[in-house]
């Protein structure tokens, strides 16, 4: 059984808490839902809407896409402290990939309307959580840009690097 101290530690050790103090972490911990996933269990399915932000506590989540022939390929592996579903959490649109547990995986989720409920009384907390989400998205975009340049260099054999 998960205690409030366990929830606090999950939040405190997450990337969402980078700028939060202990009181803010305690408050946010009241709004998160822990979940255990078994190997290959699907957390988010491609094409579906899910208004949750997830944080990997332990284990891993594979970001996968269908190949069209019934198989799937892994595009990326999310590890502890990584966020999952952040774009769907922000924009409410369909997810572009499926998230599958790799081995036993522990996560916690935060539903968008639960975070929005904190806006009136705790706007600074919501602001800092949103900054953490944007920081994560910025890091993903930075990595994608680097990979794009490396791939382009590889394809065109420019700069004598390949």
C-alpha positions in Angstrom: 0.0 0.0 0.0 1.4 3.4 -1.0 1.7 5.9 1.8 1.8 9.7 1.5 5.5 9.5 2.3 6.0 7.1 -0.6 4.2 9.5 -3.0 6.2 12.4 -1.7 9.5 10.6 -2.4 8.3 9.6 -5.9 7.5 13.3 -6.7 10.6 14.6 -4.9 12.9 12.3 -6.9 11.2 13.1 -10.2 12.2 15.6 -12.9 9.0 17.5 -12.1 10.5 18.5 -8.8 13.6 20.2 -10.1 12.4 23.6 -8.9 9.9 22.6 -6.2 10.4 22.9 -2.5 9.4 20.1 -0.1 6.0 21.7 0.6 5.2 21.9 -3.1 6.3 18.3 -3.6 4.0 17.2 -0.7 1.1 19.1 -2.3 1.7 17.7 -5.8 2.1 14.2 -4.3 -1.6 14.4 -3.2 -2.6 14.6 -6.9 -0.5 11.8 -8.5 -1.5 8.2 -8.9 1.2 5.4 -8.8 0.9 2.5 -11.1 2.8 -0.8 -11.7 3.2 -2.2 -15.2 4.1 -5.7 -16.1 6.5 -6.5 -19.0 5.0 -5.5 -22.4 2.0 -3.9 -20.8 0.8 -0.9 -22.8 0.5 2.4 -20.9 -0.5 4.7 -23.9 -1.7 3.5 -27.3 -0.8 5.3 -30.5 -3.8 7.2 -31.8 -5.6 7.5 -28.5 -6.1 10.5 -26.3 -4.8 10.3 -22.7 -4.8 13.4 -20.6 -2.1 12.1 -18.2 1.5 13.1 -17.7 3.5 10.1 -16.6 6.9 9.9 -14.8 9.0 6.7 -14.9 9.9 5.8 -11.3 11.7 2.5 -12.0 12.1 0.2 -15.0 11.7 1.4 -18.6 9.1 2.3 -21.2 9.7 1.7 -24.9 8.3 4.3 -27.2 7.1 2.2 -30.1 5.3 2.6 -33.5 3.4 0.0 -35.6 5.2 -1.0 -38.7 2.1 -1.7 -40.8 2.6 -5.4 -40.8 1.4 -6.0 -37.3 4.9 -5.7 -35.8 6.3 -2.7 -33.9 9.6 -1.0 -33.6 11.1 0.8 -30.6 12.0 4.4 -31.3 13.3 5.3 -27.9 13.6 4.0 -24.3 12.4 6.1 -21.4 14.2 5.5 -18.1 13.7 6.6 -14.5 12.9 10.3 -14.1 11.8 10.6 -17.8 8.4 12.0 -18.6 6.0 10.3 -20.8 2.9 11.6 -22.6 3.8 15.2 -22.0 2.6 16.5 -25.4 -0.8 14.8 -25.1 -1.0 16.1 -21.5 -0.5 19.7 -22.8 -2.5 19.7 -26.0 -5.1 16.9 -25.5 -4.4 15.5 -29.0 -3.9 11.8 -30.0 -0.6 10.2 -29.1 1.8 9.5 -32.0 3.4 6.4 -30.4 2.6 3.5 -28.1 4.4 3.2 -24.7 5.1 -0.3 -23.6 6.7 -1.4 -20.3 10.1 -3.1 -20.6 10.2 -5.5 -17.7 8.5 -4.6 -14.4 8.0 -0.8 -14.5 6.8 1.7 -11.8 5.3 5.0 -12.9 3.1 7.7 -11.5 0.5 9.7 -13.4 -0.9 13.2 -13.1 -4.1 14.0 -14.8 -4.4 17.4 -16.5 -7.5 18.4 -14.7 -6.0 17.6 -11.3 -3.0 19.9 -12.0 -5.4 22.6 -13.3 -7.3 22.3 -10.0 -4.2 23.7 -8.3 -4.1 26.9 -10.5 -6.3 29.1 -8.3 -4.6 28.4 -4.9 -1.1 27.3 -6.0 -0.3 29.0 -9.3 3.5 29.0 -8.7 3.4 25.2 -8.2 1.6 24.8 -11.5 4.0 27.2 -13.2 7.0 25.3 -12.0 5.6 21.9 -13.1 4.9 23.4 -16.5 8.4 24.7 -16.7 9.7 21.2 -15.9 7.5 19.7 -18.7 8.8 22.4 -21.2 12.4 21.7 -20.2 11.9 18.0 -20.9 10.3 18.8 -24.3 13.2 21.2 -25.1 15.7 18.4 -24.3 13.9 16.0 -26.6 13.9 18.6 -29.5 17.6 19.3 -28.9 18.5 15.6 -29.1 16.3 15.2 -32.3 18.0 18.2 -33.9 21.5 16.7 -33.2 20.4 13.4 -34.5 19.0 15.0 -37.7 22.3 16.8 -38.3 24.3 13.6 -37.8 22.0 11.7 -40.0 22.1 14.3 -42.7 25.9 14.4 -42.5 26.0 10.6 -42.8 23.7 10.5 -45.8 25.4 13.3 -47.7 28.9 12.5 -46.4 29.6 16.1 -45.7 32.4 17.6 -43.6 34.6 14.5 -43.9 33.1 13.1 -40.8 31.8 9.8 -42.2 
